[in-house]
Amino acid sequence: MAEETTERVRFHVTAERMADVELGEILDIQDNPNDLRLVTTFLSRFIVGPDGAYLAEEAARTAIRKVKIGQLKSTFEAVMGDLKESAVPNG
């Protein structure tokens, strides 16, 4: 799965972590792709600390504020690509 880093923030996406994503979150983002609060809240669940452990929600939301917009876009695109790969096919 994707692993995208910045100077201070590291994202780590796994199938297990992706399985916790609710469909409503994805639909909200698709309906409002320019809503940075939706996007950053979604991506913050994939932030890990230096030890590789996922950050607690509050710490992750603080950390994501350090991400540059260009990096946010590339990370979001990578995560959404991983989401498509991990989706269960119909039938």
C-alpha positions, -999 to 999 in steps of 0.1 A, spaced: 0 0 0 10 36 -3 35 53 19 40 90 14 62 112 35 69 148 42 95 164 63 74 160 95 44 138 86 44 102 74 13 84 61 10 47 61 -19 30 44 -27 -7 50 -57 -28 39 -66 -32 76 -67 5 82 -86 11 49 -112 -14 60 -122 10 88 -132 37 63 -169 43 62 -185 47 27 -202 79 38 -168 96 43 -158 87 7 -191 99 -6 -188 132 13 -154 138 -2 -166 130 -37 -195 154 -33 -172 181 -19 -137 175 -33 -125 210 -24 -134 207 13 -100 205 28 -115 198 63 -131 166 49 -99 156 31 -76 163 60 -98 145 85 -99 115 62 -61 114 57 -53 120 93 -63 85 102 -32 73 82 -6 93 99 21 75 119 48 87 143 85 80 141 80 46 157 56 36 129 25 35 152 -6 53 141 -11 86 159 -41 92 182 -68 112 164 -60 146 181 -23 142 175 -29 132 138 -52 162 132 -25 185 146 2 168 125 -17 171 93 -17 208 95 21 207 87 15 191 53 20 213 23 -9 215 -2 10 199 -30 19 170 -7 -17 168 5 -29 164 -31 -4 137 -40 -10 118 -7 -48 120 -12 -44 106 -48 -22 78 -36 -46 69 -8 -76 70 -31 -58 47 -55 -51 23 -27 -88 24 -17 -98 14 -52 -73 -15 -51 -86 -27 -17 -123 -25 -26 -142 -57 -28 -154 -64 -63 -191 -69 -69 -203 -104 -77 
